[in-house]
């Protein structure tokens, strides 16, 4: 049973996954909760007056950057019946040639913008957790302390991205064959902050933090610190590391977070 949805059971086969999708949408619809859900390219769509096709077949003529809104209300699943929830569907061909197909309960013209906002939140969660600071490992339960921790981490993620943006101005991130960057602005900025914390003294770090807090990008500050950012990707650990860093970066990040506390409390 799912804790939030006790009336739904978890299944594994393709047919059961379609049933679970119907159950989730019916649950949200019955409680008048608007939703936007991403669909797989092999998802079958049933429409009155049309053959039952997959998303990939329906959108096969879409060019990169193009989008289409399917006419009328649709049902999901090859064997969808009259009891299956009705949804609107919008499909977009991404620059990577992938299809972004969304089903929604409301206006499909707003679905892409809404999903883009949600994906920004998902990216933040990933940076706070497995791709960055392992927030899920904390044992803090006191609401006040947890609030301070979240403020520090949110601020740190922002500063990592800002540092990454500044570094990308100095040295553009390589683009891979599939069209994505070799690494994210967050990962680049995090590696840079680790390097700065390992090679600079407390006073220089505070000067750099002051520059980061300002509205301007710290490009000149990075140059003046004369930090050579040399970062390698560790495939075994699936993370970035500084080539010549000799100190424990985890301890340095904790120290860096302590330095951020006055800024977090001032927000």
Secondary structure, DSSP 8 states (H G I E B T S, - for coil): --SS-TT-----SHHHHHHHHHHHHHHHHHTT---EEEE-TT-EEE-TTS--EEHHHHTTT--TT-EEE-SS-BEESTT--TTS--BEEEEEE-TTS-EEEEEESS-GGGHHHHHHHHHHHHHHHHHHTTTTT-GGG-----HHHHHHHHHHHHHHHHHHHHHHHHHHHHS---B-TTSSBSS-HHHHHHHHHHHHHHHS-HHHHHHHHHHHHSSS--HHHHHHHT----EEEETTTTEEEETT--S-HHHHHHHHHHHHHHHHHH-
